[in-house]
Amino acid sequence: MLSIIPTRYRPRVRSMVKGLRNELSGHYAIPLAAPVGYCYIRKNACSAFRRMIIEHSPHAKRADERPVFYMERCHRLGYGDLAGCAHVVFVIRDPYERAVSGYLQQVVSRLDEPYPVLEESVRGVIGRGRAELSFADFVERYLGAEDFSRIDVHFMPQVAHLAPIRYSDVLLDKRLAEDAVQVFGPALAEKYFRRPVNAMAHLARQADPDAWKTPASELHRRFTATGALPARDDLLTPALRERLAAIYADDRALFARYMEARAADPSRAPALDMRDHDFSAHFSLNRARRGAPAERGR
């Protein structure tokens, strides 16, 4: 069956199929002395975690192998593996911040880089290439199609990556280095999480009240010339924020639940138990498994 699917899509299709077969999708072992289970969510500090896995792995990564394919080959976790993990973690991010950052990084700043998967996804959903994609088009027409099986994985909801298990430590992206200490200790937290990889936040910003309706090609031209990207508030107009709120309603609910749990002790990353979450209510890579809760994690 996979022979009819373009090669570059096959790893993602395999992952989705495994999820539908009640196997755990998108969760990997960080091979430390006490193994840590990690849920891989793009745009949520995943580059730092990839680096940590590769640098601590006993398995060699092939020179031409993409990191996520390497992790699939050597470090993928199943539900039965979770009991052997000292911690099971994921990074959570404000849904609005994640959407803006995803657009600026994947659509605007990297417009001159080949990215056929995203290009084909955008054309397939709205009939135009990403160079023509303003932030308004991105939200209203691309994300607004609300067909996450066709949307690029960088923009898939955070909750869609999770599984019906208990996550022992949920790390907040804005204080990742501090939160990571309780899982990895101060030395590893400092080494891998103090300075964000691929971060948009450290780049200069330029005020432009019309940025939300400006095509990505023009925003990219300005970025190349000045090194500056549009200010967040010039993209996230009240109307577009309201639209994102509807599109990522499940992520907003997850984030609100997380912040409520965190309020009890803001200095620590709380646990989140997803075993009673209704994964059938939204697009998900991990449908609820049948069986006793003990089979589904710690």
Steps between C-alpha positions, in 0.01 A plus 500: 500500500782744584634461146232738372601771752789740421815401691522821705151443644548135599648551852206724594251251354664214689477702820131575446423137413675378815295745701180365347616148587524603864877521501669803652586766242759778530646406839873433537749387763769744609780250575633621832601286799137529610310506166256784438198464272438802277202600286627672186301815414636728228536869586533401868879490546524175304841590349660504847353159582614355167853618575490346848379163367760487222791599725413243769398214275710184465368472143671674210300740290552464127649805332201549269237406758257763624498515881133409539543195274802400708294527818227289341756235415693490827306661784128458447300406809197274525243508776671207668831688518366787711523312829879499459520879473597708800298790356262545205501859376379742239542874444188716493468840335243778480298413184501858367876537542555164331288593196676835450844344545414219259393743229806722541745211504356247255332737255682836516862463614558174309315594184817471291568146629346202320217352704292291259281343768377838628476644148285209381289514815427873456422459130280200572295685760469853356617465139789747532865477601640608837665812349152649462394407851433798725447428868128561445496240220704264715246517783171536313558283194781255583455429871137601468430202276527305829607185318803406706563188296604737215671771706878496536613330823651823637147638538328190635337563840713416801230279648497293180849371586416385850393155611266363769777478758621690804772755423709540813653838409349751256759768422401855411687628195553850647686358799635184345852518643362542852234229465746256343710498817242286682526235227859517374693679775670840474792402273293346220229764533758775456672327208194419292228745598651830613530640147208408273579334168322649194338763725309784339485701822858632483459648150436871455141617453372777279169678551263482203124526560434340159724196560201269555387545137845519335604199285778280635718587200508868601554419868788273398653773281496742794642232733787432258574873472466599867514180708169605659167321511155651562400572858268240648215744563512619139422146387265386773210738447191454721312332215782257422551426868131412525530272196805326647311454825240297313750303292713406801217473753632167631849643546360801684310267732816294557707812569238637742494168684878503517522856634242416765709199610812715496345768720534273803880528477621728217862398562441139396383331181181312587380159385204462263299179490349453154356153561145631532526745211260439209740457209214410266370858524777650286770409247759283674801285419430289808150363549406370843611143559282234648625340818587588855643849569823335620565392142493859384779650698611613841 
